[in-house]
Amino acid sequence: MTDNEIVAKLNELLEAERAGVPLLSVLADRQPPGFIRNELEKIGKDEAAACVGLVKAIRRQGGTPSGASNDFAGKVLALPSEAEQLSLLARGQAWVVKRIDALLSLELDTESAAFLRDMRVSHQDNIAWCNSRVESLQASTL
């Protein structure tokens, strides 16, 4: 795979992570102060940190970071319930993990590979939290 193709894949992730930052801010702001709000804010911080790391990885690859963001936030916010929103958020996080796995199979510089491995772990943690919250919300409606 060429450097340009790697940059394109990194930019695809950057655009997804960039969409996640304001999304998580909106979701957190809808919650009263406390654990749930704090967890959503933490996921938002993970998204912001991923943006910074992806920009650095793109530049190390000789590319130019995209200024765009994808439409994932709109899709999540269009859903009527918190459980549906968090379920889609978890699926979006899993989509990112799959893209990271594909990138990690390529020849990347050591720093970018280490960053992507860390990003993968944080996304897996966030998937687990979202799924747990969805289960809790669904159980409370039974």
N, CA, C and O atoms as a GROMACS GRO file, in nm:
protein
  568
    1MET      N    1   0.085  -0.118   0.000
    1MET     CA    2   0.000   0.000   0.000
    1MET      C    3   0.090   0.124   0.000
    1MET      O    4   0.190   0.129   0.071
    2THR      N    5   0.052   0.222  -0.079
    2THR     CA    6   0.133   0.343  -0.091
    2THR      C    7   0.110   0.436   0.029
    2THR      O    8   0.012   0.424   0.102
    3ASP      N    9   0.203   0.530   0.045
    3ASP     CA   10   0.186   0.630   0.150
    3ASP      C   11   0.056   0.708   0.132
    3ASP      O   12  -0.012   0.738   0.229
    4ASN      N   13   0.022   0.740   0.007
    4ASN     CA   14  -0.103   0.814  -0.019
    4ASN      C   15  -0.226   0.735   0.024
    4ASN      O   16  -0.322   0.792   0.075
    5GLU      N   17  -0.223   0.604   0.005
    5GLU     CA   18  -0.336   0.520   0.046
    5GLU      C   19  -0.344   0.512   0.199
    5GLU      O   20  -0.453   0.512   0.256
    6ILE      N   21  -0.230   0.505   0.264
    6ILE     CA   22  -0.228   0.505   0.410
    6ILE      C   23  -0.282   0.638   0.463
    6ILE      O   24  -0.362   0.640   0.556
    7VAL      N   25  -0.238   0.748   0.404
    7VAL     CA   26  -0.286   0.880   0.444
    7VAL      C   27  -0.437   0.888   0.426
    7VAL      O   28  -0.507   0.943   0.511
    8ALA      N   29  -0.488   0.834   0.317
    8ALA     CA   30  -0.634   0.835   0.292
    8ALA      C   31  -0.708   0.760   0.402
    8ALA      O   32  -0.813   0.804   0.448
    9LYS      N   33  -0.654   0.646   0.443
    9LYS     CA   34  -0.717   0.567   0.550
    9LYS      C   35  -0.709   0.640   0.684
    9LYS      O   36  -0.805   0.638   0.762
   10LEU      N   37  -0.596   0.703   0.712
   10LEU     CA   38  -0.583   0.781   0.835
   10LEU      C   39  -0.678   0.900   0.834
   10LEU      O   40  -0.738   0.932   0.936
   11ASN      N   41  -0.693   0.964   0.719
   11ASN     CA   42  -0.786   1.077   0.708
   11ASN      C   43  -0.931   1.032   0.726
   11ASN      O   44  -1.012   1.105   0.783
   12GLU      N   45  -0.963   0.914   0.678
   12GLU     CA   46  -1.098   0.859   0.698
   12GLU      C   47  -1.126   0.846   0.848
   12GLU      O   48  -1.235   0.879   0.895
   13LEU      N   49  -1.027   0.796   0.921
   13LEU     CA   50  -1.042   0.786   1.067
   13LEU      C   51  -1.052   0.924   1.131
   13LEU      O   52  -1.133   0.946   1.221
   14LEU      N   53  -0.968   1.017   1.086
   14LEU     CA   54  -0.971   1.152   1.141
   14LEU      C   55  -1.109   1.216   1.124
   14LEU      O   56  -1.160   1.278   1.217
   15GLU      N   57  -1.168   1.200   1.008
   15GLU     CA   58  -1.300   1.257   0.983
   15GLU      C   59  -1.406   1.195   1.073
   15GLU      O   60  -1.500   1.263   1.116
   16ALA      N   61  -1.392   1.066   1.102
   16ALA     CA   62  -1.486   0.999   1.192
   16ALA      C   63  -1.466   1.047   1.336
   16ALA      O   64  -1.562   1.075   1.407
   17GLU      N   65  -1.342   1.054   1.378
   17GLU     CA   66  -1.313   1.099   1.515
   17GLU      C   67  -1.354   1.245   1.534
   17GLU      O   68  -1.406   1.282   1.640
   18ARG      N   69  -1.332   1.325   1.434
   18ARG     CA   70  -1.369   1.466   1.440
   18ARG      C   71  -1.521   1.480   1.459
   18ARG      O   72  -1.566   1.570   1.530
   19ALA      N   73  -1.598   1.393   1.395
   19ALA     CA   74  -1.744   1.394   1.412
   19ALA      C   75  -1.782   1.355   1.554
   19ALA      O   76  -1.883   1.401   1.607
   20GLY      N   77  -1.702   1.270   1.614
   20GLY     CA   78  -1.732   1.222   1.749
   20GLY      C   79  -1.718   1.326   1.858
   20GLY      O   80  -1.786   1.319   1.960
   21VAL      N   81  -1.630   1.422   1.839
   21VAL     CA   82  -1.604   1.521   1.945
   21VAL      C   83  -1.730   1.601   1.978
   21VAL      O   84  -1.772   1.601   2.094
   22PRO      N   85  -1.793   1.670   1.882
   22PRO     CA   86  -1.914   1.744   1.917
   22PRO      C   87  -2.031   1.653   1.953
   22PRO      O   88  -2.115   1.689   2.036
   23LEU      N   89  -2.037   1.535   1.892
   23LEU     CA   90  -2.142   1.439   1.926
   23LEU      C   91  -2.138   1.406   2.075
   23LEU      O   92  -2.241   1.411   2.143
   24LEU      N   93  -2.020   1.372   2.124
   24LEU     CA   94  -2.009   1.334   2.265
   24LEU      C   95  -2.037   1.452   2.356
   24LEU      O   96  -2.089   1.434   2.466
   25SER      N   97  -2.005   1.571   2.312
   25SER     CA   98  -2.037   1.691   2.389
   25SER      C   99  -2.188   1.706   2.404
   25SER      O  100  -2.238   1.733   2.514
   26VAL      N  101  -2.261   1.687   2.295
   26VAL     CA  102  -2.408   1.696   2.300
   26VAL      C  103  -2.464   1.586   2.390
   26VAL      O  104  -2.549   1.614   2.475
   27LEU      N  105  -2.419   1.464   2.372
   27LEU     CA  106  -2.470   1.353   2.453
   27LEU      C  107  -2.440   1.375   2.602
   27LEU      O  108  -2.525   1.348   2.686
   28ALA      N  109  -2.321   1.424   2.633
   28ALA     CA  110  -2.285   1.450   2.773
   28ALA      C  111  -2.370   1.562   2.831
   28ALA      O  112  -2.417   1.553   2.944
   29ASP      N  113  -2.390   1.668   2.753
   29ASP     CA  114  -2.469   1.782   2.802
   29ASP      C  115  -2.613   1.746   2.832
   29ASP      O  116  -2.679   1.816   2.909
   30ARG      N  117  -2.663   1.641   2.774
   30ARG     CA  118  -2.800   1.596   2.799
   30ARG      C  119  -2.815   1.523   2.932
   30ARG      O  120  -2.926   1.498   2.978
   31GLN      N  121  -2.703   1.489   2.993
   31GLN     CA  122  -2.705   1.413   3.118
   31GLN      C  123  -2.686   1.506   3.238
   31GLN      O  124  -2.617   1.608   3.227
   32PRO      N  125  -2.748   1.472   3.351
   32PRO     CA  126  -2.719   1.550   3.472
   32PRO      C  127  -2.576   1.522   3.518
   32PRO      O  128  -2.517   1.420   3.480
   33PRO      N  129  -2.520   1.612   3.598
   33PRO     CA  130  -2.386   1.584   3.651
   33PRO      C  131  -2.382   1.447   3.719
   33PRO      O  132  -2.475   1.409   3.790
   34GLY      N  133  -2.274   1.376   3.696
   34GLY     CA  134  -2.260   1.245   3.757
   34GLY      C  135  -2.184   1.150   3.668
   34GLY      O  136  -2.119   1.190   3.571
   35PHE      N  137  -2.194   1.022   3.702
   35PHE     CA  138  -2.115   0.918   3.637
   35PHE      C  139  -2.138   0.911   3.487
   35PHE      O  140  -2.042   0.910   3.410
   36ILE      N  141  -2.263   0.906   3.443
   36ILE     CA  142  -2.293   0.889   3.299
   36ILE      C  143  -2.235   1.006   3.221
   36ILE      O  144  -2.170   0.988   3.118
   37ARG      N  145  -2.259   1.127   3.270
   37ARG     CA  146  -2.205   1.246   3.202
   37ARG      C  147  -2.053   1.240   3.197
   37ARG      O  148  -1.993   1.269   3.093
   38ASN      N  149  -1.991   1.203   3.308
   38ASN     CA  150  -1.844   1.194   3.314
   38ASN      C  151  -1.790   1.092   3.213
   38ASN      O  152  -1.689   1.117   3.148
   39GLU      N  153  -1.858   0.980   3.200
   39GLU     CA  154  -1.813   0.877   3.105
   39GLU      C  155  -1.825   0.927   2.960
   39GLU      O  156  -1.736   0.904   2.879
   40LEU      N  157  -1.935   0.995   2.930
   40LEU     CA  158  -1.951   1.050   2.794
   40LEU      C  159  -1.846   1.157   2.767
   40LEU      O  160  -1.794   1.166   2.656
   41GLU      N  161  -1.816   1.239   2.867
   41GLU     CA  162  -1.711   1.340   2.850
   41GLU      C  163  -1.576   1.273   2.829
   41GLU      O  164  -1.494   1.321   2.750
   42LYS      N  165  -1.551   1.163   2.898
   42LYS     CA  166  -1.425   1.088   2.882
   42LYS      C  167  -1.414   1.034   2.739
   42LYS      O  168  -1.308   1.040   2.677
   43ILE      N  169  -1.524   0.979   2.687
   43ILE     CA  170  -1.522   0.929   2.549
   43ILE      C  171  -1.496   1.045   2.453
   43ILE      O  172  -1.421   1.029   2.356
   44GLY      N  173  -1.556   1.160   2.479
   44GLY     CA  174  -1.531   1.278   2.396
   44GLY      C  175  -1.385   1.319   2.399
   44GLY      O  176  -1.328   1.358   2.296
   45LYS      N  177  -1.324   1.311   2.516
   45LYS     CA  178  -1.180   1.343   2.527
   45LYS      C  179  -1.097   1.241   2.450
   45LYS      O  180  -0.996   1.276   2.390
   46ASP      N  181  -1.139   1.115   2.454
   46ASP     CA  182  -1.069   1.011   2.375
   46ASP      C  183  -1.077   1.044   2.226
   46ASP      O  184  -0.979   1.028   2.154
   47GLU      N  185  -1.194   1.091   2.181
   47GLU     CA  186  -1.211   1.127   2.040
   47GLU      C  187  -1.119   1.245   2.004
   47GLU      O  188  -1.056   1.244   1.899
   48ALA      N  189  -1.114   1.344   2.092
   48ALA     CA  190  -1.028   1.461   2.066
   48ALA      C  191  -0.880   1.420   2.063
   48ALA      O  192  -0.805   1.466   1.977
   49ALA      N  193  -0.840   1.335   2.157
   49ALA     CA  194  -0.701   1.288   2.158
   49ALA      C  195  -0.670   1.207   2.032
   49ALA      O  196  -0.559   1.215   1.979
   50ALA      N  197  -0.768   1.131   1.985
   50ALA     CA  198  -0.747   1.054   1.862
   50ALA      C  199  -0.726   1.148   1.744
   50ALA      O  200  -0.643   1.122   1.657
   51CYS      N  201  -0.800   1.259   1.741
   51CYS     CA  202  -0.782   1.356   1.632
   51CYS      C  203  -0.639   1.409   1.631
   51CYS      O  204  -0.576   1.417   1.526
   52VAL      N  205  -0.588   1.444   1.748
   52VAL     CA  206  -0.452   1.497   1.758
   52VAL      C  207  -0.352   1.392   1.711
   52VAL      O  208  -0.263   1.423   1.631
   53GLY      N  209  -0.366   1.270   1.759
   53GLY     CA  210  -0.274   1.164   1.720
   53GLY      C  211  -0.281   1.130   1.572
   53GLY      O  212  -0.179   1.102   1.510
   54LEU      N  213  -0.402   1.132   1.516
   54LEU     CA  214  -0.416   1.102   1.374
   54LEU      C  215  -0.354   1.211   1.288
   54LEU      O  216  -0.293   1.182   1.186
   55VAL      N  217  -0.370   1.336   1.328
   55VAL     CA  218  -0.306   1.446   1.254
   55VAL      C  219  -0.155   1.425   1.252
   55VAL      O  220  -0.091   1.440   1.148
   56LYS      N  221  -0.098   1.390   1.366
   56LYS     CA  222   0.046   1.366   1.373
   56LYS      C  223   0.087   1.247   1.285
   56LYS      O  224   0.188   1.253   1.215
   57ALA      N  225   0.007   1.140   1.289
   57ALA     CA  226   0.038   1.022   1.207
   57ALA      C  227   0.032   1.055   1.058
   57ALA      O  228   0.115   1.010   0.980
   58ILE      N  229  -0.067   1.133   1.020
   58ILE     CA  230  -0.081   1.173   0.880
   58ILE      C  231   0.040   1.255   0.836
   58ILE      O  232   0.095   1.233   0.728
   59ARG      N  233   0.081   1.346   0.919
   59ARG     CA  234   0.198   1.429   0.886
   59ARG      C  235   0.326   1.346   0.880
   59ARG      O  236   0.411   1.368   0.794
   60ARG      N  237   0.340   1.249   0.972
   60ARG     CA  238   0.458   1.161   0.968
   60ARG      C  239   0.460   1.081   0.838
   60ARG      O  240   0.567   1.046   0.788
   61GLN      N  241   0.343   1.052   0.784
   61GLN     CA  242   0.330   0.976   0.660
   61GLN      C  243   0.350   1.066   0.538
   61GLN      O  244   0.348   1.019   0.425
   62GLY      N  245   0.370   1.196   0.562
   62GLY     CA  246   0.391   1.290   0.453
   62GLY      C  247   0.263   1.346   0.394
   62GLY      O  248   0.265   1.405   0.286
   63GLY      N  249   0.152   1.327   0.463
   63GLY     CA  250   0.023   1.372   0.411
   63GLY      C  251  -0.027   1.500   0.474
   63GLY      O  252   0.036   1.557   0.563
   64THR      N  253  -0.140   1.544   0.425
   64THR     CA  254  -0.208   1.663   0.476
   64THR      C  255  -0.336   1.619   0.545
   64THR      O  256  -0.419   1.551   0.484
   65PRO      N  257  -0.354   1.656   0.672
   65PRO     CA  258  -0.476   1.618   0.742
   65PRO      C  259  -0.600   1.681   0.680
   65PRO      O  260  -0.600   1.798   0.642
   66SER      N  261  -0.703   1.603   0.670
   66SER     CA  262  -0.832   1.650   0.620
   66SER      C  263  -0.891   1.748   0.722
   66SER      O  264  -0.871   1.734   0.842
   67GLY      N  265  -0.964   1.846   0.672
   67GLY     CA  266  -1.035   1.938   0.760
   67GLY      C  267  -1.181   1.900   0.774
   67GLY      O  268  -1.257   1.969   0.842
   68ALA      N  269  -1.221   1.790   0.711
   68ALA     CA  270  -1.361   1.750   0.709
   68ALA      C  271  -1.397   1.664   0.830
   68ALA      O  272  -1.311   1.617   0.904
   69SER      N  273  -1.526   1.645   0.845
   69SER     CA  274  -1.576   1.550   0.943
   69SER      C  275  -1.692   1.476   0.876
   69SER      O  276  -1.761   1.533   0.792
   70ASN      N  277  -1.711   1.351   0.912
   70ASN     CA  278  -1.818   1.276   0.846
   70ASN      C  279  -1.953   1.306   0.911
   70ASN      O  280  -1.960   1.386   1.004
   71ASP      N  281  -2.058   1.242   0.863
   71ASP     CA  282  -2.194   1.274   0.909
   71ASP      C  283  -2.244   1.181   1.018
   71ASP      O  284  -2.365   1.171   1.041
   72PHE      N  285  -2.153   1.113   1.086
   72PHE     CA  286  -2.193   1.016   1.188
   72PHE      C  287  -2.271   1.082   1.302
   72PHE      O  288  -2.369   1.024   1.351
   73ALA      N  289  -2.230   1.200   1.345
   73ALA     CA  290  -2.298   1.265   1.457
   73ALA      C  291  -2.446   1.287   1.425
   73ALA      O  292  -2.533   1.262   1.509
   74GLY      N  293  -2.474   1.333   1.305
   74GLY     CA  294  -2.613   1.355   1.266
   74GLY      C  295  -2.696   1.228   1.269
   74GLY      O  296  -2.813   1.230   1.307
   75LYS      N  297  -2.634   1.117   1.227
   75LYS     CA  298  -2.704   0.989   1.229
   75LYS      C  299  -2.737   0.946   1.371
   75LYS      O  300  -2.846   0.897   1.398
   76VAL      N  301  -2.642   0.965   1.461
   76VAL     CA  302  -2.665   0.926   1.600
   76VAL      C  303  -2.773   1.015   1.663
   76VAL      O  304  -2.866   0.966   1.725
   77LEU      N  305  -2.758   1.144   1.645
   77LEU     CA  306  -2.852   1.238   1.708
   77LEU      C  307  -2.993   1.228   1.650
   77LEU      O  308  -3.089   1.272   1.715
   78ALA      N  309  -3.008   1.173   1.532
   78ALA     CA  310  -3.140   1.157   1.471
   78ALA      C  311  -3.220   1.043   1.536
   78ALA      O  312  -3.341   1.034   1.519
   79LEU      N  313  -3.152   0.959   1.609
   79LEU     CA  314  -3.220   0.846   1.674
   79LEU      C  315  -3.298   0.895   1.796
   79LEU      O  316  -3.255   0.987   1.865
   80PRO      N  317  -3.414   0.834   1.824
   80PRO     CA  318  -3.503   0.887   1.927
   80PRO      C  319  -3.466   0.858   2.072
   80PRO      O  320  -3.511   0.930   2.162
   81SER      N  321  -3.387   0.756   2.096
   81SER     CA  322  -3.361   0.722   2.238
   81SER      C  323  -3.211   0.716   2.267
   81SER      O  324  -3.128   0.697   2.178
   82GLU      N  325  -3.181   0.734   2.394
   82GLU     CA  326  -3.041   0.725   2.437
   82GLU      C  327  -2.985   0.586   2.408
   82GLU      O  328  -2.870   0.574   2.365
   83ALA      N  329  -3.064   0.482   2.430
   83ALA     CA  330  -3.016   0.346   2.406
   83ALA      C  331  -2.981   0.327   2.258
   83ALA      O  332  -2.878   0.268   2.227
   84GLU      N  333  -3.066   0.376   2.169
   84GLU     CA  334  -3.038   0.364   2.026
   84GLU      C  335  -2.915   0.445   1.987
   84GLU      O  336  -2.833   0.402   1.906
   85GLN      N  337  -2.903   0.562   2.045
   85GLN     CA  338  -2.787   0.647   2.015
   85GLN      C  339  -2.658   0.581   2.061
   85GLN      O  340  -2.560   0.578   1.986
   86LEU      N  341  -2.657   0.529   2.182
   86LEU     CA  342  -2.535   0.466   2.233
   86LEU      C  343  -2.505   0.335   2.162
   86LEU      O  344  -2.388   0.298   2.147
   87SER      N  345  -2.607   0.266   2.117
   87SER     CA  346  -2.585   0.144   2.041
   87SER      C  347  -2.516   0.177   1.908
   87SER      O  348  -2.422   0.109   1.868
   88LEU      N  349  -2.563   0.281   1.840
   88LEU     CA  350  -2.498   0.322   1.715
   88LEU      C  351  -2.357   0.375   1.742
   88LEU      O  352  -2.266   0.352   1.664
   89LEU      N  353  -2.340   0.448   1.853
   89LEU     CA  354  -2.207   0.496   1.889
   89LEU      C  355  -2.112   0.378   1.907
   89LEU      O  356  -1.998   0.382   1.859
   90ALA      N  357  -2.157   0.273   1.975
   90ALA     CA  358  -2.072   0.154   1.993
   90ALA      C  359  -2.037   0.091   1.860
   90ALA      O  360  -1.923   0.049   1.839
   91ARG      N  361  -2.134   0.085   1.769
   91ARG     CA  362  -2.106   0.028   1.636
   91ARG      C  363  -2.006   0.116   1.561
   91ARG      O  364  -1.920   0.065   1.488
   92GLY      N  365  -2.017   0.247   1.577
   92GLY     CA  366  -1.921   0.337   1.514
   92GLY      C  367  -1.781   0.318   1.570
   92GLY      O  368  -1.683   0.321   1.496
   93GLN      N  369  -1.773   0.298   1.701
   93GLN     CA  370  -1.643   0.273   1.763
   93GLN      C  371  -1.584   0.141   1.712
   93GLN      O  372  -1.463   0.130   1.692
   94ALA      N  373  -1.670   0.040   1.691
   94ALA     CA  374  -1.624  -0.088   1.638
   94ALA      C  375  -1.575  -0.073   1.494
   94ALA      O  376  -1.479  -0.138   1.453
   95TRP      N  377  -1.642   0.012   1.417
   95TRP     CA  378  -1.599   0.041   1.280
   95TRP      C  379  -1.457   0.097   1.282
   95TRP      O  380  -1.373   0.060   1.200
   96VAL      N  381  -1.430   0.187   1.377
   96VAL     CA  382  -1.297   0.246   1.389
   96VAL      C  383  -1.195   0.138   1.424
   96VAL      O  384  -1.085   0.135   1.368
   97VAL      N  385  -1.229   0.049   1.516
   97VAL     CA  386  -1.137  -0.058   1.555
   97VAL      C  387  -1.100  -0.143   1.433
   97VAL      O  388  -0.984  -0.180   1.416
   98LYS      N  389  -1.198  -0.174   1.349
   98LYS     CA  390  -1.169  -0.254   1.228
   98LYS      C  391  -1.072  -0.179   1.136
   98LYS      O  392  -0.982  -0.239   1.078
   99ARG      N  393  -1.092  -0.049   1.122
   99ARG     CA  394  -1.002   0.030   1.037
   99ARG      C  395  -0.861   0.036   1.097
   99ARG      O  396  -0.762   0.030   1.025
  100ILE      N  397  -0.854   0.047   1.228
  100ILE     CA  398  -0.724   0.047   1.296
  100ILE      C  399  -0.654  -0.087   1.273
  100ILE      O  400  -0.534  -0.091   1.243
  101ASP      N  401  -0.727  -0.196   1.288
  101ASP     CA  402  -0.668  -0.329   1.265
  101ASP      C  403  -0.608  -0.339   1.125
  101ASP      O  404  -0.499  -0.393   1.107
  102ALA      N  405  -0.680  -0.288   1.026
  102ALA     CA  406  -0.630  -0.292   0.889
  102ALA      C  407  -0.502  -0.209   0.876
  102ALA      O  408  -0.407  -0.251   0.810
  103LEU      N  409  -0.500  -0.092   0.939
  103LEU     CA  410  -0.380  -0.008   0.933
  103LEU      C  411  -0.263  -0.073   1.005
  103LEU      O  412  -0.149  -0.063   0.959
  104LEU      N  413  -0.290  -0.139   1.116
  104LEU     CA  414  -0.181  -0.201   1.193
  104LEU      C  415  -0.118  -0.319   1.119
  104LEU      O  416  -0.008  -0.363   1.154
  105SER      N  417  -0.186  -0.369   1.017
  105SER     CA  418  -0.128  -0.478   0.938
  105SER      C  419  -0.029  -0.425   0.834
  105SER      O  420   0.036  -0.503   0.764
  106LEU      N  421  -0.019  -0.293   0.822
  106LEU     CA  422   0.069  -0.230   0.724
  106LEU      C  423   0.200  -0.187   0.788
  106LEU      O  424   0.216  -0.190   0.910
  107GLU      N  425   0.292  -0.148   0.704
  107GLU     CA  426   0.421  -0.097   0.751
  107GLU      C  427   0.404   0.051   0.790
  107GLU      O  428   0.403   0.139   0.705
  108LEU      N  429   0.392   0.074   0.919
  108LEU     CA  430   0.379   0.210   0.972
  108LEU      C  431   0.502   0.243   1.055
  108LEU      O  432   0.572   0.153   1.102
  109ASP      N  433   0.527   0.372   1.073
  109ASP     CA  434   0.636   0.408   1.163
  109ASP      C  435   0.599   0.366   1.305
  109ASP      O  436   0.481   0.350   1.337
  110THR      N  437   0.699   0.347   1.387
  110THR     CA  438   0.680   0.295   1.522
  110THR      C  439   0.585   0.381   1.605
  110THR      O  440   0.499   0.329   1.675
  111GLU      N  441   0.600   0.512   1.596
  111GLU     CA  442   0.517   0.603   1.676
  111GLU      C  443   0.370   0.596   1.634
  111GLU      O  444   0.282   0.594   1.720
  112SER      N  445   0.345   0.592   1.505
  112SER     CA  446   0.206   0.585   1.457
  112SER      C  447   0.144   0.451   1.495
  112SER      O  448   0.027   0.447   1.536
  113ALA      N  449   0.218   0.343   1.483
  113ALA     CA  450   0.166   0.212   1.520
  113ALA      C  451   0.133   0.207   1.669
  113ALA      O  452   0.029   0.154   1.708
  114ALA      N  453   0.220   0.261   1.753
  114ALA     CA  454   0.194   0.263   1.898
  114ALA      C  455   0.070   0.346   1.929
  114ALA      O  456  -0.013   0.306   2.010
  115PHE      N  457   0.058   0.461   1.864
  115PHE     CA  458  -0.059   0.546   1.885
  115PHE      C  459  -0.186   0.470   1.846
  115PHE      O  460  -0.284   0.472   1.920
  116LEU      N  461  -0.186   0.405   1.730
  116LEU     CA  462  -0.305   0.334   1.684
  116LEU      C  463  -0.340   0.218   1.777
  116LEU      O  464  -0.458   0.190   1.798
  117ARG      N  465  -0.241   0.151   1.832
  117ARG     CA  466  -0.270   0.043   1.928
  117ARG      C  467  -0.338   0.101   2.053
  117ARG      O  468  -0.434   0.043   2.103
  118ASP      N  469  -0.289   0.214   2.102
  118ASP     CA  470  -0.352   0.279   2.217
  118ASP      C  471  -0.494   0.326   2.184
  118ASP      O  472  -0.586   0.312   2.265
  119MET      N  473  -0.511   0.382   2.065
  119MET     CA  474  -0.642   0.429   2.022
  119MET      C  475  -0.739   0.311   2.014
  119MET      O  476  -0.857   0.324   2.049
  120ARG      N  477  -0.689   0.199   1.969
  120ARG     CA  478  -0.772   0.078   1.959
  120ARG      C  479  -0.822   0.036   2.097
  120ARG      O  480  -0.940   0.003   2.114
  121VAL      N  481  -0.734   0.037   2.195
  121VAL     CA  482  -0.772  -0.001   2.332
  121VAL      C  483  -0.879   0.093   2.387
  121VAL      O  484  -0.977   0.048   2.445
  122SER      N  485  -0.860   0.223   2.368
  122SER     CA  486  -0.959   0.318   2.421
  122SER      C  487  -1.094   0.298   2.352
  122SER      O  488  -1.198   0.310   2.417
  123HIS      N  489  -1.093   0.269   2.224
  123HIS     CA  490  -1.219   0.245   2.154
  123HIS      C  491  -1.286   0.116   2.202
  123HIS      O  492  -1.408   0.112   2.216
  124GLN      N  493  -1.208   0.014   2.228
  124GLN     CA  494  -1.266  -0.110   2.282
  124GLN      C  495  -1.328  -0.085   2.420
  124GLN      O  496  -1.436  -0.136   2.450
  125ASP      N  497  -1.259  -0.008   2.503
  125ASP     CA  498  -1.315   0.027   2.634
  125ASP      C  499  -1.445   0.104   2.619
  125ASP      O  500  -1.541   0.081   2.692
  126ASN      N  501  -1.448   0.196   2.523
  126ASN     CA  502  -1.567   0.277   2.502
  126ASN      C  503  -1.683   0.193   2.446
  126ASN      O  504  -1.799   0.218   2.480
  127ILE      N  505  -1.653   0.096   2.363
  127ILE     CA  506  -1.755   0.004   2.313
  127ILE      C  507  -1.817  -0.070   2.431
  127ILE      O  508  -1.940  -0.080   2.442
  128ALA      N  509  -1.733  -0.122   2.518
  128ALA     CA  510  -1.781  -0.198   2.633
  128ALA      C  511  -1.871  -0.110   2.722
  128ALA      O  512  -1.976  -0.155   2.766
  129TRP      N  513  -1.829   0.014   2.747
  129TRP     CA  514  -1.910   0.103   2.831
  129TRP      C  515  -2.044   0.133   2.764
  129TRP      O  516  -2.148   0.125   2.828
  130CYS      N  517  -2.042   0.167   2.635
  130CYS     CA  518  -2.166   0.198   2.563
  130CYS      C  519  -2.262   0.079   2.567
  130CYS      O  520  -2.381   0.095   2.595
  131ASN      N  521  -2.210  -0.039   2.540
  131ASN     CA  522  -2.296  -0.158   2.541
  131ASN      C  523  -2.352  -0.186   2.680
  131ASN      O  524  -2.467  -0.227   2.694
  132SER      N  525  -2.272  -0.165   2.782
  132SER     CA  526  -2.320  -0.182   2.920
  132SER      C  527  -2.430  -0.082   2.953
  132SER      O  528  -2.529  -0.117   3.016
  133ARG      N  529  -2.412   0.042   2.911
  133ARG     CA  530  -2.513   0.145   2.935
  133ARG      C  531  -2.641   0.112   2.859
  133ARG      O  532  -2.751   0.131   2.914
  134VAL      N  533  -2.631   0.064   2.737
  134VAL     CA  534  -2.749   0.025   2.661
  134VAL      C  535  -2.824  -0.086   2.733
  134VAL      O  536  -2.946  -0.082   2.744
  135GLU      N  537  -2.750  -0.186   2.781
  135GLU     CA  538  -2.814  -0.296   2.855
  135GLU      C  539  -2.886  -0.244   2.978
  135GLU      O  540  -2.997  -0.287   3.007
  136SER      N  541  -2.823  -0.152   3.049
  136SER     CA  542  -2.884  -0.094   3.168
  136SER      C  543  -3.012  -0.016   3.133
  136SER      O  544  -3.113  -0.028   3.202
  137LEU      N  545  -3.007   0.062   3.026
  137LEU     CA  546  -3.124   0.138   2.984
  137LEU      C  547  -3.237   0.044   2.942
  137LEU      O  548  -3.353   0.067   2.974
  138GLN      N  549  -3.203  -0.061   2.870
  138GLN     CA  550  -3.306  -0.156   2.826
  138GLN      C  551  -3.365  -0.232   2.944
  138GLN      O  552  -3.485  -0.259   2.945
  139ALA      N  553  -3.284  -0.266   3.041
  139ALA     CA  554  -3.333  -0.338   3.159
  139ALA      C  555  -3.426  -0.250   3.241
  139ALA      O  556  -3.521  -0.300   3.303
  140SER      N  557  -3.400  -0.121   3.243
  140SER     CA  558  -3.484  -0.031   3.324
  140SER      C  559  -3.621  -0.006   3.262
  140SER      O  560  -3.710   0.046   3.328
  141THR      N  561  -3.637  -0.043   3.134
  141THR     CA  562  -3.766  -0.024   3.069
  141THR      C  563  -3.851  -0.150   3.071
  141THR      O  564  -3.965  -0.149   3.024
  142LEU      N  565  -3.797  -0.258   3.124
  142LEU     CA  566  -3.872  -0.384   3.130
  142LEU      C  567  -3.970  -0.386   3.244
  142LEU      O  568  -4.041  -0.485   3.263
   0.00000   0.00000   0.00000
